[in-house]
Amino acid sequence: MAGLLTATALADEADEVLLVDRDTLPEGPAPRTGLPQGPHAHLLWSGGADIIEQLAPGLPERWLAAGARRAAMPADFVILTPHGWLRRTPSLTPYQIVCSRDLLDAVARRHLLTHPHITLRTGTQAESLTGDRHRVSGVRLRDLSSHTTDTVTADLIVDATGRGSRAPHWLTALGLPSVQEAIVDPGLVYATRIFRAPPGGDTYPVIALQADPAQPVPGRMASLLPIEGGRWLVTLAGTFGGQPTAVPEEFEPFARSTPHPLIADLISAAEPLTEVSLTRACNNRRRFFERLRSWPAGFVVLGDAVAAYNPIYGQGMSVAAHSAAALRNTVRRHGLPSPRLARAAQRAIGRVVTNPWEITVNQDIRFPGARGKRPTLTSRLTHGYVDRLSRTATDQESVARTLFNVMSLSTPPSMLFNPRVAVKVLHGPQRPSLPEPPLTLAEKALRRSPSTPPPHHP
């Protein structure tokens, strides 16, 4: 997704954009090797979708036309936070686009690769950069079927190869210093299975059961997404000491061990359509390319290659969209041939990823056994405020709106400390927390615990 959006962002600024992918891409919605996390839950926040609309007008509507759903927050969500159930008040501004990752990618390819300036080359791997520490002039490519190599030269080389990016090694090979890196690892493991939704289940709300990182026990989480094709995509996650497995018989019991049995009850009688997909590489990794004292002209890194997040926060695709927009804006200011372009763009991308990074790691480092830099005193004080804000959001609509706007990357985190918000946080929630998930009668009818007999139909 980062590569597609970047190619689109540059297509009107360049004579040609060559998009290189090591996979042979499927024609329609289907898994592919280069996206091992593809089977799991993917939610595109409104803050990312709105930027994508600017980069590629019409793409969000094409997702919806192909079967994706525009889920308004919080009306179309049932969310259990560490501090209680969020009330499903009338729809606020934020929303999420809900579907499978395979559908997101397939529709994006069909829509974006029709641009006359974009050329796609598949089955090809980038192996190294050409040039020197002052300027990158091209990239060496290997055809994975013929094993032949060639070199492509360009005014700008962009690395959007994700978590596995070799950009730090490529830069040191050119004589540049090592890139500073930070890792915060709560030990998260993801397990996903797809079920056939029961009649009426295709319009079920999105469910998110969150763990409390402040508790001295492993975090266990679960989400249920109604996706295209009348299916439920269920993703389970657990931190060190409480991780799910790929054993099908252990899937529902793990779901029942999360903070609430709602999802376990819903899938107890549902037909599984897939085996369990398991992913372990879910740590938070940040590479501070923008901190290098010297940076070669002609080279930019973005997407997960710069900052890869715990997927549970759903910010990766939105950050990639904001990064592609930042690159396009920098190109328009400086021009592609400018020797100052790459440095300015890398710094702009560094600013884009900073806030989502802080939001994610400041929560994840709190889980028992999490590995990484410990929070500072300021961070610990901020945790207390954010915890109280989250508790207040379960009751106060305006506070929930502010929280969602920040999480969706529509507004900066500083809005959480706006005086009007801070006053409400100071007073806290005014009503008792909800004792049960906020479901409608029709939604409750689809939930059946193992001890509940099926309904009798005379």
Salt bridges, closest charged atoms under 4 A:
ASP12 OD1 - HIS115 NE2 2.81
GLU13 OE2 - ARG332 NE 2.90
ASP21 OD1 - ARG32 NH1 3.52
ASP23 OD2 - ARG32 NH1 2.89
ASP105 OD1 - ARG101 NE 2.91
GLU127 OE2 - ARG142 NE 2.82
ASP150 OD1 - ARG121 NH2 2.87
GLU181 OE2 - ARG285 NH1 2.86
GLU181 OE1 - ARG287 NE 3.10
GLU228 OE2 - ARG231 NH2 3.23
GLU252 OE2 - ARG256 NH2 3.10
ASP265 OD1 - ARG256 NH1 2.69
ASP265 OD2 - ARG447 NE 2.87
GLU271 OE1 - ARG196 NE 2.86
GLU290 OE2 - ARG286 NH2 2.81
ASP387 OD1 - HIS83 NE2 3.67
ASP387 OD2 - ARG366 NH2 2.87
ASP395 OD1 - ARG87 NE 3.70
ASP395 OD1 - ARG431 NE 2.42
GLU397 OE2 - ARG401 NH2 3.19
GLU436 OE1 - HIS260 NE2 3.87
GLU436 OE1 - ARG447 NH1 3.86
GLU443 OE1 - ARG88 NH1 2.72
